[in-house]
């Protein structure tokens, strides 16, 4: 374990506060000097040629290679040139290269990394993925979680779903994860919702002594519990009590991860983010919807990376995280230096890195959480860096909020330490990069340099879906099937995939919706049907994937589409096919002036005649206000309907999903409360905590159960209501508080 004294000594060297060192708009020369920019210029089945450069002249370069699974580098060549051809490669192998260059001026030793492979085999199986769901969302997110599971299964994962109450302890959730891992060794864990948050350590890796203490760490869940102690650290942080760490308080002593993690872990958590002006469940629904669209190639990003480092004057060169990774994944010509949020608002770039002086809620020069509801940026993979918000379990935390509504699909606090994503270039998933970054330097093994400050510390975390990959293709459409009892055969049919040069179609079979799926047959690219005799009369579940050769800046590999699914009843009593039910990923509504816009997304539709939109003013009596025809696709479909007759008060909406045989089912109910949302509270700031309400509504119908007040950490604050005065009095000391009423958050400041 790294001692606190050592960490403090490092901090003193660099501790000229990060906020004051932010230099907006300055060219990031320091980061570029640290980076070896590598381009793969040409390759064949037996060779690959590289060229590379640095911001300044390179004296010499040593080129090392290893296979992806290897643990040691082999020196291939040392040269004073800036080009090299490796003629010793083999097909269907994944390599990674290290370029260690020397310069005449500081920094004298700099690094670059790149992954390469040619005709790398398809990754049909990726291992066991555990999804842990906050029990509060077991019902409200049932469709979205089902879609997530099928997308993961369709990408080669075996999924395991468990749930946990947010009120449970980290030790309790750890025991559940360990139980699963002992039966089915895990290759990944995704936490969804505000699941128990472990805290550990005594450090202040962002350089602020008032931030010293324990930070949140999900890494506890993927290591040996017996290596975590709670009997040594005794530090009370009066500035930020949440970071205090005392003996036997449930927060661990470890500042460093005690051993290599056995699986990557990521979190999707939108709790305590009132400034986003949306409910937690809506934020999760919207994120999971955008996630599925990306995996189904509904949203295809521009394969470029944009970098904005507002710490360009700091010698650590935080921008290295962007320059090295982006040039490795997409060639140096596709690295863009620009304002990140402006760029992502006009261009759907796949990658981004942004750094700026931070608070829990903002990164200077980049954005603050209060801006997010009004921004329309869009990206997939991102890195953020700045003070405070790396401590991600705070109220209105920027790191978690950056993924709001799926505007971004993943992020991490990158700069302390350095993150390495280059292995994603050969069709590896995001979590592998997290695992290798976290383990880099543990057990005496440092594969990647520079590790940066904070390597192996417990604060390292990944937000979003860690199964994400660089490239997806549109799934196979119109996958259908039937069973003919006369000849006892199952007949499967599908449309050919015209968007890619398909090499084969892989058909899988299972006895349950969620598998496990086993390969039934792989047929040639010219086939659009297959039939066979089943060995059981039970309902069988089928999946199809198209396999195609993907050529990228990192070589070539056989990629697969996300699987498409159907089910067929092979009993003697029927000859008809039974499709998986319509996958309604989400059904949401939003008010725009006097209009309600309803949106819904389906992951697949089979035998859907139409969607009937129904409305009610009391949630009892319903009337149809619209109808839209079904599309009956096995890919993602998006629908929109506008209600121009908005009533005052509650407006209830639901979908009636009608099949061709006139059977139907209903969606969840969406409630739009049409009230005056423009109320204000005054005086604000207030000296005694009492604020009055003013609105276009003549009189508020106060209901204490519908009003909430929280502090900056999301903790509920007591208050009393005075109906006759149309006011509330907040019982709290001076500070900033969030008041929620009538679907709107107001910031209330109490002063001395």
Buried (B, 14 or more C-beta within 10 A) or exposed (E): BBEBEEBBEBBEEBBEEBBEBBBEEEEBBBBBBBBBBBBBEEBEEEEBBBBBBBBEEBEEBBBBBBEBEEEEBEEBEEEEEBEBBBEEBEBEBBBBBBBBBBBEEEBEEBBBBBBBBBBBBBBBEBBBBBBBBBBBBEEBBEBBBBBBBBBBBBBBBBBBBBBBEBEBEBEEBBEBBBEBBEEBEBBBBBBBBBBBBBBBBBBBBBBBEEBBBBBBBBBBBBBEBEEBBBEEBEBEBEEBEBBBBBEEEEBBBBBBBBBBBBBBBBBBBBBBBBBBBBEBBBBBBBBBBBBBBBBBBBBBBBBBBBBBBBBBBBEBBBBBBBBBBBBBBBBBEBBBBBBBBEBBBEBBBBBBBBBBBBBBBBBBBBBBBBEBEEBEBBBBBBBBBBBBBBBBBBBBBBBBBBBBBBBBBBBBBBBBBBBBBBBBBBBBBBBBBBBBBBBBBBEEEEBBBBBBBBBBBBBBBBBBBBBBBBBBBBBBBBBBBBBEEEEEBBBBBBEEBEEBEBBBBBBBBBEEBBBEBEEBBBBEBEBBEBEEEBEEBEBBBBBBBBBBBBEBBBBBBBBBBBBBBBBBBBBEEEEEBBBBBBBBBBBBBEBEEEEBBBBBBBBBBBBBBBBBBBBBBEEEEBEEBEEBEBBBBBBBBEBEBEBEEBEEEBBBBBBBBBBEEEEBEEBBBBEBEBBEEEBEBEEBEBEEBBBBBEBEBEEBEBEEEEBBBBBBBBEEBEBEBEEEEBBBBBEBEEEEBBBBBBBBBBEBEBEE
